[in-house]
Amino acid sequence: MTLKRHVFSWLLFDFANTSFSVMMVTFAFPLYFKNVICGGEAYGDALWGASISVSMLLVAVVSPVLGASADYSGRRKRFLFSFTILSVAATALLSFAGPGMAVYAILLFVLANIGFEGGLVFYDSYLKEITSEKSIGRLSGYGFAMGYLGALSILLLMRPLLEGGISALNASNVQMSFLLSALFFALFAAPIFLVFRDENKRVGSILSVEAVLRSLREVRHTVTHIMNYPDLSRFLLAYFFYNDAILTVIAFSSIYAQNTLHFTTSELIVFFMLVQTTAIAGSVIFGFVTDKIGPKRTIVITLCIWIAVVLGAIVLEGKESFFMVGMLAGMSMGSSQAASRSMMARLTPSTHVTEFFGFYDGTFGKASAVAGPLVFGLVSSGAGSQKAALASLLVFFVAGMVLLTRVRSVSALGSGAGK
């Protein structure tokens, strides 16, 4: 029963935090920032891209250090709680952002996104503890499915507020949606902090000079000896490339749909609801596939689907075709992320699980979100076409797939699981 409570509360956290991802990173806030806060001016795109890049870069830098500190202190839950509170509070304060308040909005969004992304380091590291080696893929898939169910739920709840448009005329309703999203995150994240306990607590402050220096030494040790885990290092490099492309597609999807295909707000809501629905199905189905054929083969399959998604978005015309492409993207979105998390869990030694997930979620996962949007923006502005920018992402998907073929998906514990 205790293990079931741990699993359910862990899954519920995924349900909770995806409300931030879909509302503040993917859909509502990017459009609100550009259309309302920046008044529709072109510099809004540059500021938005910079906000994403800065927040991701900061998480990439500090995640390994925080992961090492959490491993040493045994206070993983405390770190997760602190980052979650930071994200919830900053998101709630964004409900006060209005026209001309770009600096205020950027500062709060950077803090909110650091809280969201930084918390994932500690959340993901629990996966190895709450399930068996043979069921990692399935549970990881369930987690992403719950996340997309949370995204679908928040879209349904916020639909009445957003149908009036993400514009200055409907600004008060859009601002209310940000506040309610923060409350949604806080409410459904609460159980994990009530059920989980910090283990093996060590005496002393986790933020003392001694603790920070110790953590830095641990990170340096990990980097210095990373070649002791050659398959892990090769996987992280492959993950950097293909995750780069995935995060870029997600970050620019709403802007592409509105600017290039002229989607209305109502059409965007329906579009993202369909994407979340297929993402739920993909996460569950490919969770079983991962346990059956191994995470490596599953990731290769999902990357092939992603390549088809990008080619479809480039070649096909019209809103109806984009709906079909979006549903296919949803199917591959959850499945590729779930299989990647399973792969990481299999390759990670238990003694350094949080620290290694700091590199996975932070250094490699978030740093890739700095490069992708930058390349997309440069190609889009240089070529004058967002479709050309989409085509550039194919290089990242192919590079990631090629690097992945050199990885042996075996357990760090020596079980030889995976294919």
PyMOL commands that set and color helices and strands:
alter all, ss='L'
color gray80, all
select helices_A, chain A and resi 2-26+28-37+43-73+76-96+102-124+133-162+168-195+209-224+226-228+230-259+265-293+295-315+319-347+350-364+368-383+386-404
alter helices_A, ss='H'
color red, helices_A
deselect
rebuild
show_as cartoon
